[in-house]
Amino acid sequence: MTVNVKEDRVGQALVLLPEGRLDSVNIAEFQALVTGHIDAGENSVIVDFSDLDYISSAGIRVMQLATEAQKKSGGRFVLCAMNDNISNVFRITGFDRILDIADTLQDALARVPQS
């Protein structure tokens, strides 16, 4: 099963909106998409979780790897708009302390350069 990811540009930020689930079935595809954008020079990437129902530990790992890659290139990688279940997974695992997580897309946009 493939993951459906909408892409949008808001100012200088690339906003990725995955739908449904990010799990072992489709995470390699999502990782390739994110890595491709970072490798192509995207400086500000936001992953909007509004339409995401579930994320596995493999999905969380991809978020961590993308954050590290973006930091190395001087960019910003922000996650936002998590439902309560997903937010709890990040909190319980401690990833909420090492990843940049905003409550809303507007909050995430405020954290990335706009010019």
PDB file as gemmi writes it, atoms N, CA and C in Angstrom:
CRYST1    1.000    1.000    1.000  90.00  90.00  90.00 P 1                      
ATOM      1  N   MET A   1       0.844  -1.178   0.000  1.00  0.00           N  
ATOM      2  CA  MET A   1       0.000   0.000   0.000  1.00  0.00           C  
ATOM      3  C   MET A   1       0.890   1.243   0.000  1.00  0.00           C  
ATOM      4  N   THR A   2       0.605   2.161  -0.862  1.00  0.00           N  
ATOM      5  CA  THR A   2       1.385   3.389  -0.921  1.00  0.00           C  
ATOM      6  C   THR A   2       0.778   4.428   0.012  1.00  0.00           C  
ATOM      7  N   VAL A   3       1.591   5.387   0.342  1.00  0.00           N  
ATOM      8  CA  VAL A   3       1.119   6.477   1.182  1.00  0.00           C  
ATOM      9  C   VAL A   3       0.781   7.658   0.279  1.00  0.00           C  
ATOM     10  N   ASN A   4      -0.366   8.247   0.507  1.00  0.00           N  
ATOM     11  CA  ASN A   4      -0.767   9.429  -0.239  1.00  0.00           C  
ATOM     12  C   ASN A   4      -0.288  10.654   0.536  1.00  0.00           C  
ATOM     13  N   VAL A   5       0.518  11.479  -0.133  1.00  0.00           N  
ATOM     14  CA  VAL A   5       1.067  12.669   0.515  1.00  0.00           C  
ATOM     15  C   VAL A   5       0.781  13.876  -0.367  1.00  0.00           C  
ATOM     16  N   LYS A   6      -0.006  14.795   0.160  1.00  0.00           N  
ATOM     17  CA  LYS A   6      -0.237  16.056  -0.539  1.00  0.00           C  
ATOM     18  C   LYS A   6       0.950  16.970  -0.250  1.00  0.00           C  
ATOM     19  N   GLU A   7       1.314  17.757  -1.243  1.00  0.00           N  
ATOM     20  CA  GLU A   7       2.408  18.715  -1.077  1.00  0.00           C  
ATOM     21  C   GLU A   7       1.890  20.112  -1.379  1.00  0.00           C  
ATOM     22  N   ASP A   8       2.318  21.056  -0.575  1.00  0.00           N  
ATOM     23  CA  ASP A   8       1.911  22.445  -0.762  1.00  0.00           C  
ATOM     24  C   ASP A   8       3.100  23.333  -0.392  1.00  0.00           C  
ATOM     25  N   ARG A   9       3.144  24.493  -0.956  1.00  0.00           N  
ATOM     26  CA  ARG A   9       4.173  25.465  -0.604  1.00  0.00           C  
ATOM     27  C   ARG A   9       3.475  26.654   0.044  1.00  0.00           C  
ATOM     28  N   VAL A  10       3.956  27.003   1.237  1.00  0.00           N  
ATOM     29  CA  VAL A  10       3.457  28.165   1.953  1.00  0.00           C  
ATOM     30  C   VAL A  10       4.668  29.041   2.234  1.00  0.00           C  
ATOM     31  N   GLY A  11       4.791  30.128   1.503  1.00  0.00           N  
ATOM     32  CA  GLY A  11       5.985  30.954   1.611  1.00  0.00           C  
ATOM     33  C   GLY A  11       7.185  30.148   1.179  1.00  0.00           C  
ATOM     34  N   GLN A  12       8.199  30.092   2.032  1.00  0.00           N  
ATOM     35  CA  GLN A  12       9.410  29.330   1.736  1.00  0.00           C  
ATOM     36  C   GLN A  12       9.323  27.880   2.210  1.00  0.00           C  
ATOM     37  N   ALA A  13       8.232  27.516   2.879  1.00  0.00           N  
ATOM     38  CA  ALA A  13       8.125  26.184   3.466  1.00  0.00           C  
ATOM     39  C   ALA A  13       7.417  25.205   2.540  1.00  0.00           C  
ATOM     40  N   LEU A  14       7.953  23.986   2.491  1.00  0.00           N  
ATOM     41  CA  LEU A  14       7.286  22.881   1.828  1.00  0.00           C  
ATOM     42  C   LEU A  14       6.476  22.160   2.896  1.00  0.00           C  
ATOM     43  N   VAL A  15       5.168  22.045   2.675  1.00  0.00           N  
ATOM     44  CA  VAL A  15       4.290  21.367   3.623  1.00  0.00           C  
ATOM     45  C   VAL A  15       3.890  20.018   3.034  1.00  0.00           C  
ATOM     46  N   LEU A  16       4.191  18.958   3.782  1.00  0.00           N  
ATOM     47  CA  LEU A  16       3.819  17.602   3.387  1.00  0.00           C  
ATOM     48  C   LEU A  16       2.672  17.147   4.276  1.00  0.00           C  
ATOM     49  N   LEU A  17       1.622  16.618   3.651  1.00  0.00           N  
ATOM     50  CA  LEU A  17       0.431  16.200   4.382  1.00  0.00           C  
ATOM     51  C   LEU A  17       0.140  14.730   4.076  1.00  0.00           C  
ATOM     52  N   PRO A  18       0.763  13.809   4.847  1.00  0.00           N  
ATOM     53  CA  PRO A  18       0.490  12.388   4.631  1.00  0.00           C  
ATOM     54  C   PRO A  18      -0.907  12.030   5.133  1.00  0.00           C  
ATOM     55  N   GLU A  19      -1.525  11.047   4.480  1.00  0.00           N  
ATOM     56  CA  GLU A  19      -2.878  10.633   4.849  1.00  0.00           C  
ATOM     57  C   GLU A  19      -2.883   9.192   5.334  1.00  0.00           C  
ATOM     58  N   GLY A  20      -3.707   8.918   6.328  1.00  0.00           N  
ATOM     59  CA  GLY A  20      -3.921   7.547   6.780  1.00  0.00           C  
ATOM     60  C   GLY A  20      -2.891   7.078   7.777  1.00  0.00           C  
ATOM     61  N   ARG A  21      -1.997   6.199   7.306  1.00  0.00           N  
ATOM     62  CA  ARG A  21      -1.028   5.551   8.194  1.00  0.00           C  
ATOM     63  C   ARG A  21       0.385   5.669   7.647  1.00  0.00           C  
ATOM     64  N   LEU A  22       1.346   5.819   8.544  1.00  0.00           N  
ATOM     65  CA  LEU A  22       2.759   5.672   8.205  1.00  0.00           C  
ATOM     66  C   LEU A  22       3.253   4.495   9.020  1.00  0.00           C  
ATOM     67  N   ASP A  23       3.495   3.389   8.325  1.00  0.00           N  
ATOM     68  CA  ASP A  23       3.915   2.179   9.016  1.00  0.00           C  
ATOM     69  C   ASP A  23       4.903   1.407   8.155  1.00  0.00           C  
ATOM     70  N   SER A  24       5.243   0.206   8.574  1.00  0.00           N  
ATOM     71  CA  SER A  24       6.270  -0.577   7.879  1.00  0.00           C  
ATOM     72  C   SER A  24       5.911  -0.872   6.428  1.00  0.00           C  
ATOM     73  N   VAL A  25       4.648  -0.806   6.087  1.00  0.00           N  
ATOM     74  CA  VAL A  25       4.218  -1.091   4.719  1.00  0.00           C  
ATOM     75  C   VAL A  25       4.616   0.033   3.760  1.00  0.00           C  
ATOM     76  N   ASN A  26       4.544   1.274   4.217  1.00  0.00           N  
ATOM     77  CA  ASN A  26       4.756   2.395   3.301  1.00  0.00           C  
ATOM     78  C   ASN A  26       5.831   3.394   3.743  1.00  0.00           C  
ATOM     79  N   ILE A  27       6.509   3.119   4.843  1.00  0.00           N  
ATOM     80  CA  ILE A  27       7.434   4.115   5.367  1.00  0.00           C  
ATOM     81  C   ILE A  27       8.636   4.348   4.457  1.00  0.00           C  
ATOM     82  N   ALA A  28       9.094   3.316   3.752  1.00  0.00           N  
ATOM     83  CA  ALA A  28      10.235   3.503   2.850  1.00  0.00           C  
ATOM     84  C   ALA A  28       9.898   4.500   1.752  1.00  0.00           C  
ATOM     85  N   GLU A  29       8.686   4.445   1.258  1.00  0.00           N  
ATOM     86  CA  GLU A  29       8.237   5.389   0.233  1.00  0.00           C  
ATOM     87  C   GLU A  29       8.198   6.819   0.788  1.00  0.00           C  
ATOM     88  N   PHE A  30       7.680   6.976   2.000  1.00  0.00           N  
ATOM     89  CA  PHE A  30       7.619   8.298   2.610  1.00  0.00           C  
ATOM     90  C   PHE A  30       9.024   8.819   2.903  1.00  0.00           C  
ATOM     91  N   GLN A  31       9.887   7.955   3.395  1.00  0.00           N  
ATOM     92  CA  GLN A  31      11.267   8.365   3.677  1.00  0.00           C  
ATOM     93  C   GLN A  31      11.964   8.821   2.405  1.00  0.00           C  
ATOM     94  N   ALA A  32      11.763   8.109   1.309  1.00  0.00           N  
ATOM     95  CA  ALA A  32      12.381   8.501   0.037  1.00  0.00           C  
ATOM     96  C   ALA A  32      11.868   9.867  -0.411  1.00  0.00           C  
ATOM     97  N   LEU A  33      10.588  10.128  -0.208  1.00  0.00           N  
ATOM     98  CA  LEU A  33      10.013  11.425  -0.574  1.00  0.00           C  
ATOM     99  C   LEU A  33      10.646  12.546   0.245  1.00  0.00           C  
ATOM    100  N   VAL A  34      10.692  12.366   1.550  1.00  0.00           N  
ATOM    101  CA  VAL A  34      11.245  13.394   2.436  1.00  0.00           C  
ATOM    102  C   VAL A  34      12.731  13.608   2.144  1.00  0.00           C  
ATOM    103  N   THR A  35      13.475  12.526   2.063  1.00  0.00           N  
ATOM    104  CA  THR A  35      14.908  12.612   1.791  1.00  0.00           C  
ATOM    105  C   THR A  35      15.175  13.274   0.452  1.00  0.00           C  
ATOM    106  N   GLY A  36      14.371  12.953  -0.532  1.00  0.00           N  
ATOM    107  CA  GLY A  36      14.525  13.566  -1.843  1.00  0.00           C  
ATOM    108  C   GLY A  36      14.372  15.076  -1.799  1.00  0.00           C  
ATOM    109  N   HIS A  37      13.384  15.534  -1.044  1.00  0.00           N  
ATOM    110  CA  HIS A  37      13.185  16.989  -0.919  1.00  0.00           C  
ATOM    111  C   HIS A  37      14.346  17.651  -0.180  1.00  0.00           C  
ATOM    112  N   ILE A  38      14.801  17.032   0.895  1.00  0.00           N  
ATOM    113  CA  ILE A  38      15.915  17.599   1.658  1.00  0.00           C  
ATOM    114  C   ILE A  38      17.181  17.615   0.805  1.00  0.00           C  
ATOM    115  N   ASP A  39      17.451  16.496   0.124  1.00  0.00           N  
ATOM    116  CA  ASP A  39      18.628  16.408  -0.742  1.00  0.00           C  
ATOM    117  C   ASP A  39      18.571  17.407  -1.895  1.00  0.00           C  
ATOM    118  N   ALA A  40      17.360  17.751  -2.312  1.00  0.00           N  
ATOM    119  CA  ALA A  40      17.188  18.713  -3.411  1.00  0.00           C  
ATOM    120  C   ALA A  40      17.328  20.158  -2.936  1.00  0.00           C  
ATOM    121  N   GLY A  41      17.523  20.339  -1.622  1.00  0.00           N  
ATOM    122  CA  GLY A  41      17.778  21.684  -1.120  1.00  0.00           C  
ATOM    123  C   GLY A  41      16.618  22.362  -0.426  1.00  0.00           C  
ATOM    124  N   GLU A  42      15.537  21.640  -0.146  1.00  0.00           N  
ATOM    125  CA  GLU A  42      14.443  22.261   0.615  1.00  0.00           C  
ATOM    126  C   GLU A  42      14.971  22.642   1.985  1.00  0.00           C  
ATOM    127  N   ASN A  43      14.843  23.888   2.340  1.00  0.00           N  
ATOM    128  CA  ASN A  43      15.398  24.395   3.583  1.00  0.00           C  
ATOM    129  C   ASN A  43      14.412  24.329   4.742  1.00  0.00           C  
ATOM    130  N   SER A  44      13.126  24.408   4.435  1.00  0.00           N  
ATOM    131  CA  SER A  44      12.093  24.376   5.470  1.00  0.00           C  
ATOM    132  C   SER A  44      11.032  23.360   5.074  1.00  0.00           C  
ATOM    133  N   VAL A  45      10.948  22.282   5.839  1.00  0.00           N  
ATOM    134  CA  VAL A  45       9.964  21.232   5.568  1.00  0.00           C  
ATOM    135  C   VAL A  45       9.082  21.074   6.802  1.00  0.00           C  
ATOM    136  N   ILE A  46       7.783  21.076   6.560  1.00  0.00           N  
ATOM    137  CA  ILE A  46       6.803  20.869   7.627  1.00  0.00           C  
ATOM    138  C   ILE A  46       6.002  19.624   7.270  1.00  0.00           C  
ATOM    139  N   VAL A  47       5.856  18.718   8.230  1.00  0.00           N  
ATOM    140  CA  VAL A  47       4.977  17.566   8.048  1.00  0.00           C  
ATOM    141  C   VAL A  47       3.729  17.817   8.881  1.00  0.00           C  
ATOM    142  N   ASP A  48       2.610  17.988   8.193  1.00  0.00           N  
ATOM    143  CA  ASP A  48       1.318  18.261   8.818  1.00  0.00           C  
ATOM    144  C   ASP A  48       0.610  16.927   9.050  1.00  0.00           C  
ATOM    145  N   PHE A  49       0.365  16.583  10.297  1.00  0.00           N  
ATOM    146  CA  PHE A  49      -0.232  15.307  10.673  1.00  0.00           C  
ATOM    147  C   PHE A  49      -1.760  15.348  10.687  1.00  0.00           C  
ATOM    148  N   SER A  50      -2.375  16.398  10.189  1.00  0.00           N  
ATOM    149  CA  SER A  50      -3.828  16.567  10.266  1.00  0.00           C  
ATOM    150  C   SER A  50      -4.609  15.369   9.749  1.00  0.00           C  
ATOM    151  N   ASP A  51      -4.129  14.752   8.681  1.00  0.00           N  
ATOM    152  CA  ASP A  51      -4.844  13.634   8.064  1.00  0.00           C  
ATOM    153  C   ASP A  51      -4.205  12.284   8.362  1.00  0.00           C  
ATOM    154  N   LEU A  52      -3.337  12.240   9.370  1.00  0.00           N  
ATOM    155  CA  LEU A  52      -2.649  10.997   9.723  1.00  0.00           C  
ATOM    156  C   LEU A  52      -3.348  10.365  10.925  1.00  0.00           C  
ATOM    157  N   ASP A  53      -3.664   9.080  10.800  1.00  0.00           N  
ATOM    158  CA  ASP A  53      -4.351   8.354  11.868  1.00  0.00           C  
ATOM    159  C   ASP A  53      -3.394   7.564  12.748  1.00  0.00           C  
ATOM    160  N   TYR A  54      -2.238   7.177  12.176  1.00  0.00           N  
ATOM    161  CA  TYR A  54      -1.338   6.264  12.885  1.00  0.00           C  
ATOM    162  C   TYR A  54       0.086   6.456  12.380  1.00  0.00           C  
ATOM    163  N   ILE A  55       1.045   6.344  13.294  1.00  0.00           N  
ATOM    164  CA  ILE A  55       2.454   6.323  12.911  1.00  0.00           C  
ATOM    165  C   ILE A  55       3.145   5.244  13.738  1.00  0.00           C  
ATOM    166  N   SER A  56       3.925   4.412  13.067  1.00  0.00           N  
ATOM    167  CA  SER A  56       4.655   3.341  13.743  1.00  0.00           C  
ATOM    168  C   SER A  56       6.000   3.866  14.233  1.00  0.00           C  
ATOM    169  N   SER A  57       6.718   3.009  14.953  1.00  0.00           N  
ATOM    170  CA  SER A  57       8.055   3.392  15.405  1.00  0.00           C  
ATOM    171  C   SER A  57       8.964   3.657  14.211  1.00  0.00           C  
ATOM    172  N   ALA A  58       8.756   2.941  13.109  1.00  0.00           N  
ATOM    173  CA  ALA A  58       9.543   3.199  11.895  1.00  0.00           C  
ATOM    174  C   ALA A  58       9.263   4.600  11.364  1.00  0.00           C  
ATOM    175  N   GLY A  59       8.038   5.044  11.472  1.00  0.00           N  
ATOM    176  CA  GLY A  59       7.686   6.397  11.039  1.00  0.00           C  
ATOM    177  C   GLY A  59       8.319   7.455  11.916  1.00  0.00           C  
ATOM    178  N   ILE A  60       8.341   7.207  13.208  1.00  0.00           N  
ATOM    179  CA  ILE A  60       8.985   8.145  14.129  1.00  0.00           C  
ATOM    180  C   ILE A  60      10.474   8.231  13.813  1.00  0.00           C  
ATOM    181  N   ARG A  61      11.075   7.103  13.519  1.00  0.00           N  
ATOM    182  CA  ARG A  61      12.509   7.080  13.180  1.00  0.00           C  
ATOM    183  C   ARG A  61      12.779   7.918  11.932  1.00  0.00           C  
ATOM    184  N   VAL A  62      11.905   7.840  10.947  1.00  0.00           N  
ATOM    185  CA  VAL A  62      12.075   8.658   9.739  1.00  0.00           C  
ATOM    186  C   VAL A  62      12.021  10.140  10.095  1.00  0.00           C  
ATOM    187  N   MET A  63      11.138  10.523  11.001  1.00  0.00           N  
ATOM    188  CA  MET A  63      11.053  11.926  11.419  1.00  0.00           C  
ATOM    189  C   MET A  63      12.351  12.356  12.095  1.00  0.00           C  
ATOM    190  N   GLN A  64      12.920  11.470  12.899  1.00  0.00           N  
ATOM    191  CA  GLN A  64      14.184  11.779  13.561  1.00  0.00           C  
ATOM    192  C   GLN A  64      15.312  11.929  12.539  1.00  0.00           C  
ATOM    193  N   LEU A  65      15.414  11.000  11.603  1.00  0.00           N  
ATOM    194  CA  LEU A  65      16.459  11.059  10.579  1.00  0.00           C  
ATOM    195  C   LEU A  65      16.322  12.312   9.720  1.00  0.00           C  
ATOM    196  N   ALA A  66      15.097  12.656   9.373  1.00  0.00           N  
ATOM    197  CA  ALA A  66      14.867  13.857   8.559  1.00  0.00           C  
ATOM    198  C   ALA A  66      15.250  15.117   9.329  1.00  0.00           C  
ATOM    199  N   THR A  67      14.939  15.142  10.616  1.00  0.00           N  
ATOM    200  CA  THR A  67      15.314  16.287  11.446  1.00  0.00           C  
ATOM    201  C   THR A  67      16.824  16.442  11.484  1.00  0.00           C  
ATOM    202  N   GLU A  68      17.543  15.328  11.673  1.00  0.00           N  
ATOM    203  CA  GLU A  68      19.004  15.375  11.707  1.00  0.00           C  
ATOM    204  C   GLU A  68      19.579  15.823  10.364  1.00  0.00           C  
ATOM    205  N   ALA A  69      19.034  15.317   9.270  1.00  0.00           N  
ATOM    206  CA  ALA A  69      19.512  15.703   7.938  1.00  0.00           C  
ATOM    207  C   ALA A  69      19.261  17.186   7.689  1.00  0.00           C  
ATOM    208  N   GLN A  70      18.117  17.659   8.101  1.00  0.00           N  
ATOM    209  CA  GLN A  70      17.776  19.068   7.887  1.00  0.00           C  
ATOM    210  C   GLN A  70      18.671  19.969   8.732  1.00  0.00           C  
ATOM    211  N   LYS A  71      18.979  19.566   9.941  1.00  0.00           N  
ATOM    212  CA  LYS A  71      19.875  20.366  10.794  1.00  0.00           C  
ATOM    213  C   LYS A  71      21.263  20.460  10.177  1.00  0.00           C  
ATOM    214  N   LYS A  72      21.757  19.346   9.625  1.00  0.00           N  
ATOM    215  CA  LYS A  72      23.079  19.344   8.999  1.00  0.00           C  
ATOM    216  C   LYS A  72      23.149  20.308   7.825  1.00  0.00           C  
ATOM    217  N   SER A  73      22.032  20.468   7.128  1.00  0.00           N  
ATOM    218  CA  SER A  73      22.022  21.354   5.971  1.00  0.00           C  
ATOM    219  C   SER A  73      21.631  22.778   6.351  1.00  0.00           C  
ATOM    220  N   GLY A  74      21.413  23.019   7.645  1.00  0.00           N  
ATOM    221  CA  GLY A  74      21.056  24.358   8.106  1.00  0.00           C  
ATOM    222  C   GLY A  74      19.585  24.683   7.961  1.00  0.00           C  
ATOM    223  N   GLY A  75      18.775  23.668   7.711  1.00  0.00           N  
ATOM    224  CA  GLY A  75      17.344  23.883   7.521  1.00  0.00           C  
ATOM    225  C   GLY A  75      16.533  23.583   8.764  1.00  0.00           C  
ATOM    226  N   ARG A  76      15.231  23.594   8.576  1.00  0.00           N  
ATOM    227  CA  ARG A  76      14.290  23.371   9.681  1.00  0.00           C  
ATOM    228  C   ARG A  76      13.281  22.318   9.258  1.00  0.00           C  
ATOM    229  N   PHE A  77      13.018  21.339  10.116  1.00  0.00           N  
ATOM    230  CA  PHE A  77      12.057  20.272   9.892  1.00  0.00           C  
ATOM    231  C   PHE A  77      11.097  20.287  11.067  1.00  0.00           C  
ATOM    232  N   VAL A  78       9.827  20.595  10.806  1.00  0.00           N  
ATOM    233  CA  VAL A  78       8.850  20.776  11.873  1.00  0.00           C  
ATOM    234  C   VAL A  78       7.668  19.839  11.643  1.00  0.00           C  
ATOM    235  N   LEU A  79       7.202  19.230  12.709  1.00  0.00           N  
ATOM    236  CA  LEU A  79       6.005  18.390  12.684  1.00  0.00           C  
ATOM    237  C   LEU A  79       4.876  19.178  13.326  1.00  0.00           C  
ATOM    238  N   CYS A  80       3.644  18.975  12.853  1.00  0.00           N  
ATOM    239  CA  CYS A  80       2.545  19.737  13.446  1.00  0.00           C  
ATOM    240  C   CYS A  80       1.204  19.014  13.320  1.00  0.00           C  
ATOM    241  N   ALA A  81       0.259  19.523  14.077  1.00  0.00           N  
ATOM    242  CA  ALA A  81      -1.157  19.141  14.003  1.00  0.00           C  
ATOM    243  C   ALA A  81      -1.394  17.652  14.256  1.00  0.00           C  
ATOM    244  N   MET A  82      -0.727  17.119  15.288  1.00  0.00           N  
ATOM    245  CA  MET A  82      -0.898  15.705  15.640  1.00  0.00           C  
ATOM    246  C   MET A  82      -2.195  15.502  16.422  1.00  0.00           C  
ATOM    247  N   ASN A  83      -2.876  14.380  16.129  1.00  0.00           N  
ATOM    248  CA  ASN A  83      -4.027  14.047  16.961  1.00  0.00           C  
ATOM    249  C   ASN A  83      -3.515  13.571  18.322  1.00  0.00           C  
ATOM    250  N   ASP A  84      -4.417  13.401  19.272  1.00  0.00           N  
ATOM    251  CA  ASP A  84      -4.013  13.058  20.645  1.00  0.00           C  
ATOM    252  C   ASP A  84      -3.257  11.739  20.711  1.00  0.00           C  
ATOM    253  N   ASN A  85      -3.705  10.732  19.962  1.00  0.00           N  
ATOM    254  CA  ASN A  85      -3.041   9.424  20.015  1.00  0.00           C  
ATOM    255  C   ASN A  85      -1.608   9.511  19.514  1.00  0.00           C  
ATOM    256  N   ILE A  86      -1.395  10.169  18.383  1.00  0.00           N  
ATOM    257  CA  ILE A  86      -0.046  10.299  17.830  1.00  0.00           C  
ATOM    258  C   ILE A  86       0.819  11.161  18.742  1.00  0.00           C  
ATOM    259  N   SER A  87       0.261  12.237  19.242  1.00  0.00           N  
ATOM    260  CA  SER A  87       0.993  13.106  20.157  1.00  0.00           C  
ATOM    261  C   SER A  87       1.448  12.333  21.392  1.00  0.00           C  
ATOM    262  N   ASN A  88       0.599  11.470  21.914  1.00  0.00           N  
ATOM    263  CA  ASN A  88       0.953  10.661  23.078  1.00  0.00           C  
ATOM    264  C   ASN A  88       2.095   9.710  22.772  1.00  0.00           C  
ATOM    265  N   VAL A  89       2.112   9.136  21.574  1.00  0.00           N  
ATOM    266  CA  VAL A  89       3.204   8.235  21.193  1.00  0.00           C  
ATOM    267  C   VAL A  89       4.530   8.993  21.207  1.00  0.00           C  
ATOM    268  N   PHE A  90       4.548  10.194  20.649  1.00  0.00           N  
ATOM    269  CA  PHE A  90       5.774  10.999  20.643  1.00  0.00           C  
ATOM    270  C   PHE A  90       6.179  11.378  22.069  1.00  0.00           C  
ATOM    271  N   ARG A  91       5.195  11.687  22.904  1.00  0.00           N  
ATOM    272  CA  ARG A  91       5.480  12.075  24.285  1.00  0.00           C  
ATOM    273  C   ARG A  91       6.006  10.885  25.082  1.00  0.00           C  
ATOM    274  N   ILE A  92       5.343   9.742  24.985  1.00  0.00           N  
ATOM    275  CA  ILE A  92       5.735   8.556  25.748  1.00  0.00           C  
ATOM    276  C   ILE A  92       7.134   8.081  25.362  1.00  0.00           C  
ATOM    277  N   THR A  93       7.450   8.167  24.079  1.00  0.00           N  
ATOM    278  CA  THR A  93       8.766   7.721  23.614  1.00  0.00           C  
ATOM    279  C   THR A  93       9.863   8.761  23.832  1.00  0.00           C  
ATOM    280  N   GLY A  94       9.484   9.966  24.215  1.00  0.00           N  
ATOM    281  CA  GLY A  94      10.457  11.023  24.467  1.00  0.00           C  
ATOM    282  C   GLY A  94      10.862  11.802  23.232  1.00  0.00           C  
ATOM    283  N   PHE A  95      10.309  11.454  22.093  1.00  0.00           N  
ATOM    284  CA  PHE A  95      10.680  12.157  20.871  1.00  0.00           C  
ATOM    285  C   PHE A  95      10.121  13.587  20.829  1.00  0.00           C  
ATOM    286  N   ASP A  96       9.149  13.876  21.657  1.00  0.00           N  
ATOM    287  CA  ASP A  96       8.643  15.242  21.707  1.00  0.00           C  
ATOM    288  C   ASP A  96       9.684  16.209  22.246  1.00  0.00           C  
ATOM    289  N   ARG A  97      10.711  15.683  22.925  1.00  0.00           N  
ATOM    290  CA  ARG A  97      11.768  16.531  23.473  1.00  0.00           C  
ATOM    291  C   ARG A  97      12.917  16.746  22.496  1.00  0.00           C  
ATOM    292  N   ILE A  98      13.001  15.916  21.447  1.00  0.00           N  
ATOM    293  CA  ILE A  98      14.122  16.061  20.511  1.00  0.00           C  
ATOM    294  C   ILE A  98      13.699  16.462  19.112  1.00  0.00           C  
ATOM    295  N   LEU A  99      12.402  16.405  18.831  1.00  0.00           N  
ATOM    296  CA  LEU A  99      11.900  16.836  17.526  1.00  0.00           C  
ATOM    297  C   LEU A  99      11.153  18.142  17.686  1.00  0.00           C  
ATOM    298  N   ASP A 100      11.094  18.907  16.627  1.00  0.00           N  
ATOM    299  CA  ASP A 100      10.405  20.193  16.629  1.00  0.00           C  
ATOM    300  C   ASP A 100       8.940  19.938  16.297  1.00  0.00           C  
ATOM    301  N   ILE A 101       8.071  20.033  17.310  1.00  0.00           N  
ATOM    302  CA  ILE A 101       6.651  19.730  17.141  1.00  0.00           C  
ATOM    303  C   ILE A 101       5.835  20.962  17.508  1.00  0.00           C  
ATOM    304  N   ALA A 102       5.001  21.394  16.565  1.00  0.00           N  
ATOM    305  CA  ALA A 102       4.123  22.542  16.779  1.00  0.00           C  
ATOM    306  C   ALA A 102       2.676  22.048  16.874  1.00  0.00           C  
ATOM    307  N   ASP A 103       1.862  22.810  17.580  1.00  0.00           N  
ATOM    308  CA  ASP A 103       0.454  22.421  17.735  1.00  0.00           C  
ATOM    309  C   ASP A 103      -0.321  22.516  16.423  1.00  0.00           C  
ATOM    310  N   THR A 104      -0.080  23.593  15.671  1.00  0.00           N  
ATOM    311  CA  THR A 104      -0.848  23.831  14.445  1.00  0.00           C  
ATOM    312  C   THR A 104       0.095  24.136  13.283  1.00  0.00           C  
ATOM    313  N   LEU A 105      -0.461  24.101  12.089  1.00  0.00           N  
ATOM    314  CA  LEU A 105       0.318  24.474  10.915  1.00  0.00           C  
ATOM    315  C   LEU A 105       0.774  25.926  11.030  1.00  0.00           C  
ATOM    316  N   GLN A 106      -0.080  26.793  11.506  1.00  0.00           N  
ATOM    317  CA  GLN A 106       0.306  28.213  11.661  1.00  0.00           C  
ATOM    318  C   GLN A 106       1.480  28.360  12.611  1.00  0.00           C  
ATOM    319  N   ASP A 107       1.471  27.592  13.705  1.00  0.00           N  
ATOM    320  CA  ASP A 107       2.598  27.614  14.651  1.00  0.00           C  
ATOM    321  C   ASP A 107       3.866  27.108  13.980  1.00  0.00           C  
ATOM    322  N   ALA A 108       3.735  26.063  13.178  1.00  0.00           N  
ATOM    323  CA  ALA A 108       4.903  25.502  12.472  1.00  0.00           C  
ATOM    324  C   ALA A 108       5.452  26.521  11.488  1.00  0.00           C  
ATOM    325  N   LEU A 109       4.582  27.186  10.746  1.00  0.00           N  
ATOM    326  CA  LEU A 109       5.017  28.195   9.772  1.00  0.00           C  
ATOM    327  C   LEU A 109       5.761  29.341  10.460  1.00  0.00           C  
ATOM    328  N   ALA A 110       5.374  29.663  11.678  1.00  0.00           N  
ATOM    329  CA  ALA A 110       6.033  30.734  12.409  1.00  0.00           C  
ATOM    330  C   ALA A 110       7.464  30.351  12.800  1.00  0.00           C  
ATOM    331  N   ARG A 111       7.790  29.073  12.780  1.00  0.00           N  
ATOM    332  CA  ARG A 111       9.120  28.605  13.178  1.00  0.00           C  
ATOM    333  C   ARG A 111      10.108  28.523  12.015  1.00  0.00           C  
ATOM    334  N   VAL A 112       9.629  28.691  10.798  1.00  0.00           N  
ATOM    335  CA  VAL A 112      10.518  28.573   9.630  1.00  0.00           C  
ATOM    336  C   VAL A 112      10.684  29.925   8.967  1.00  0.00           C  
ATOM    337  N   PRO A 113      11.840  30.144   8.338  1.00  0.00           N  
ATOM    338  CA  PRO A 113      12.059  31.417   7.643  1.00  0.00           C  
ATOM    339  C   PRO A 113      11.017  31.622   6.543  1.00  0.00           C  
ATOM    340  N   GLN A 114      10.548  32.838   6.395  1.00  0.00           N  
ATOM    341  CA  GLN A 114       9.511  33.136   5.399  1.00  0.00           C  
ATOM    342  C   GLN A 114      10.032  33.995   4.250  1.00  0.00           C  
ATOM    343  N   SER A 115      11.311  34.289   4.237  1.00  0.00           N  
ATOM    344  CA  SER A 115      11.827  35.093   3.119  1.00  0.00           C  
ATOM    345  C   SER A 115      13.056  34.484   2.541  1.00  0.00           C  
TER     346      SER A 115                                                      
END                                                                             
